[in-house]
């Protein structure tokens, strides 16, 4: 028998969808991704989504600052609690919040498969897919699992684009970030100089947001002008706390084991000049890439790769019975709370679609 609902992805959208479909007695199956595959680590596509790669989370409703250790000790199994990254428990961290969502879904009966979807066929119904563990891109022998589904919720998210510098990777979550809204207010960045890499609207938004907390924000732009819209350019150029570094590119992130990021080295894009700026944080704002490669074009997407919601106020995709939730379809808000909200919507949409098909 096909699964009622298969949820692909395990960020806030995926777990919200799992919670709602499980409570609707649909017995959902969550394919959360392969935690051991180094390709997932390099791409930032490991289970539990982008939130699992952040530190403190101060803007998710329901988790005010306060000592959460006792709650975490009782809400999560001991084996999960013991492997979470060390944290002060003053508020909630990204990994803690994601494990809580995962556990909540499991409490209601959601089943979890720790594999990647390596093949999917949405051109016939029931939908078919292959989940497997991989050694980088190679499927590990004996791990493949064939799954059929009456409905599919795609909640694979979008990964932040990075430059690929080894030093950038070394200091991720220790001063290197791709989300100012997520991390900008952290104590490690307050009243300190920061750098934003990028010249589009997103970069200006990040830089403007960071001026609330930083002593100075440098915008590193490869050209001698911004790509951002005119109104956004005006906002950046007139902000006294934003300094433009034209015709520059990030060459290396500098830091220490104890302090994290301490400086950034820039190189000129027009000559051999270089400079080193003392900063406490480097924020990348060079876009996101939705995790839709595995779909092989079977679902309609926008030119930027994000899945198209084909009906206003619904999570319907171009394939009946396939729904999309979270950042894989949202190129605008990109917040954990909005992702969770659309996860709920996708669950309700899937439940009602199944009912329309005679499923009870």
N, C-alpha and C positions, 0 to 999 in steps of 0.2 A: 504493500500500500504506500502511495506517496505521502510524504510529510504534509501536514496542513500548511505550515509556514516554515520556511527556511530563512533565517536572517544572516546575511553575510556582512560581517563587520562587528566590532566590539568596542566602539567608542560610546559616548553618551546616547547617540541616536539608536545604536544597536541594542543597548541594554534597556533603554526605555521601551523600545518595541517589544523586547523579550518579556519585560514585566507585564505589559498590557495584554499581549497575546497569551501569556501563561495564565493570567488571571481570567481570561476568557475561555479557559479550558481547551486551547488550541494546541497545547503540547509542543511549543516551538523548538526548533533545533537551531542553535547559534553556531555558525562556523566562525570562530574568533580569530583565526590566523595562526601561523606556526611561530611559536615563541623562540624556537631554536635556530631558525633560518637566518644566516648572517645577512642575506640580501634584505630581509625585512628590517634588520637593525640599521643597515646603511641608509635605507630609504626613509626610515622613520615610520614604517608600516607594521610595527610589532603589535600584538594584541593590546587592547585597552586604549588605542588611539592616541592622538596628540596630547591629550590631557595627561596621559601617563608619563609624558616626557617633560612635564613642568614641575615646579616646586610648589610653593604655597598657592592655594586657590582662595582668593578673597571675595570673589564676585558671584559665586554660585549660591543661589538662595537656600537658606536653611542651615548654613554652616558658618555661624558667626565666630569670631575669635574667641578662644577659650580652650581649656584643656580637654581634648577629645580622647585622650588615651584610654580611659575606662570604657567609653563607648566603643571604641575600636576593638578593645580586648574582648568585649562581649558580643559584638556584631559579626566579627570575622573569625573563622576557624584558626586555631593556633598555628597550623602550618603556613597559612597565608600571612597571618600577622607577623610571623617570625622572619619572613623574607622581604617584607616591605623595607624600602630605604629608610635609614635612620631619619627621624623627624622630631621636632620639638613638641608636636601635638598641640601647638598653639594655633588653633584653626585646623584646616584640613589641607593635605597636600594632594597633588594630582593623582599619584598612584593610590593613595588611600581612598579618595573619592571614587575612582574607577573600580577598585576592588569591592567597595561597598555596593556599587550598582550591580556588579557581577553577582555578588552574593545574594542580593535582593531578588534578582531574576532566578537564580538557582533555588532560592527558598520557595518560589511559587511553582517550581517544576520545570523550568527551562533546562534543556540539555545542551551541553557545550562540547564542540569538537575543536580540538587545538590543531587545526590543519589549515592550509591555504586552498582556496578554490583555484585549481589549475586548468579547469575546462568547464564550460557551461554552454548549454543549448537552450535558448529561450524561444526558438522558432517552432517548437512543438509543445503540446501540453499533455500530460504533466511535464514541467520543466525538468531537465536533467543536468546534473553537474558531477564533477569529480573533485573530491577533496583529498589532499595528500600532504605529507611532510616532504620538505625539499632540502637538499644540500646545495645551498645557493639556488641555482636554477634547475638542478637535476632532481627528479623525483626519487625519493628513497624507496627502494624495492620493498614491496609488501605493505606499504602504507596507504595505497590508494583505496578510496571508498566511493562507491557510486551511490548517488542520492537523487531521488525524485521528489518534486515538490508541487503542490497545488498552487501555492503563492510564494513569491520571493520578495523579501525586503532588502534592498541594497543599501547598506549603511557603512560603506568602506572609507568614507571620509576623503580628505585631501591632505596631501603632505606639503609642508612648507618647502619652498625652494631654497637651497643653500648653494654656496659657491664651490664647495668641495675641497676646501683647504683642510689639511690635517689638523692645523691648530684650531680651526673653527669647530671641527668635530670634537676635539679634546676638551673644549670649554663650553660645550652645550650644557645649558642649565647651570653653568657656573659663571655666567656673565654674557654668554651668547644666547640670544633668543630670537624667535621669529614672531613674537606676539607681545606688543607693547601693552595692550589691554590686559593680557594675562599676567604679565610680570613687571610692568613698569613701576608699580607702587611698592615693590618689595624694598625692604630696608637697605639691601645691598646697592640699590640704585639711587636712593634719595639724596638730594643735594650734592650729586656728583656729576661730572661730565659724561655724556653718553654719545654714541655714534649711531646713526641710522644709515644703512646702505640702500640706495635706490632713489629714483627720481620721478616716480609716478604718483598718482593720487594716494595709493596705499602708503607710500613712504612719507608723504606730507602728513597724512593722518596720524601715522605712528609718531613722527617727530613732534607734531603739535600736541599730541596726547602726552608725550614724555616731558614736555616743558612744564607740566604741572608738578613734576617731582625732581627733575634734574637741575643742576646748576647751570648747565650749558648743553645744547644738543647740536652736534655737527651732522650735517647731511652730506654724505659722500656720493657725488654724482659723476658718472663717467663722461658726460658731455659738459658743455658750458651753458646748458639750459636745462630746465626741468621738463619732463614729459607730461607732468600733471596738467589738469585743466586750469584755465586762467584764474578762476576764483581760488583754487587750491594753491597755485603759484603765489598769488598775492598774499594769501594767509601765511605762507612760509617766509616769504621775503620780507614781510613787515613785522615778523615776530622777533623781538629783540633777543630772545634766548636761542634763536636758531642761527647758526653760522654755516654758510655754504662752503663746501670744499669741491670746487668745480674741477673737471678733468682729472678726477682721482678715482682710484679703485682700491679696495681692500687687498693688501698684500699678505698680511699675517696678523693673527690675534696673539697678543703677548700676555702672559700671566704667570702665576705661581700656583703651586699645589695648595698653599694655605689661603691665598687671597682670591683665587680665580682670576678673572680678567683684570689687568692693570693698565694696558695700553693697546693701541692698534697702529700697525705700520701701514701707511698708504703709499701707493706708487702713482706716478703721473701717467695719464693715458696719452700724453702728447710729447713727452720728453723723458729724460732719465731721472728726473727729480723724485725724491722720496722724503717722507717725513713721518715722525712718530708722535702720536698724540696720547697723552695720559688720559685714559677713560676707564670707567668701571663696568661698562656694558657695551656690547655690539649687537644692534638689532637689525636683522635682515628683513627687508621689505621688497623683495624681488619676485613676489607672487607665490601662488600655490598651484599644485598639480593634482587634480582629482584622481583618485585611485580607481580608474575605470578601464585600464588596459585589458584586464581579463575578460571584459565583455565583448571584445572584438567587434565593436560597432553594432551590436544587436539591439541596443537601446538608443533612442535619439538623444543627441547631446548638443549643447551650444558650441559655437566655434572654439571657445576656450576649454572645452572638454567636460564641462559640468552637465550632469543629466538634466534633461528638460522635464519639468513638471507640466504635463499637458493640459491640466484642468485647474483653473484658479481655486485656491484654498483647498487643494487636494494634493496628495503625494503620488498621483497616478503618473506613470511613464507612458511611453509610446507602445508598450506591450501590455495588453490586458492581463491583470493578475501579478504584475511586477510593479513594485512601489519603491520609491527612493526617499531616504531620510538623511538629514544631517548635511555635513559639508560636501558630500559628493554631489549634492544638487544646489548648494547654497554658496555662491561666490561673494556674497555681500556681507552678511552678518558674521558668520564664522565664529560663533560662541558656543560654549558647552550647553548653556541653557536653551538656546534656540535649536541646537541639534537634538537635545532631549525632547523638546516640544514636537518637532517633526517626527521623531521616533514614535511618540504617542499617536500622532496623526496617522502615520503609516500603519500602525497596528490596527487602529480602528477602521481604516480604509480596507485593509486586508480581511478583517473579520466580516465587514459588510459585503465585500465582494464575494467571499465564500458563501455567505447566506444567500446572496442573489443567485449563486450557482446551484443552490439546493443543498448546501452543506449545513448540517445542524449539529 
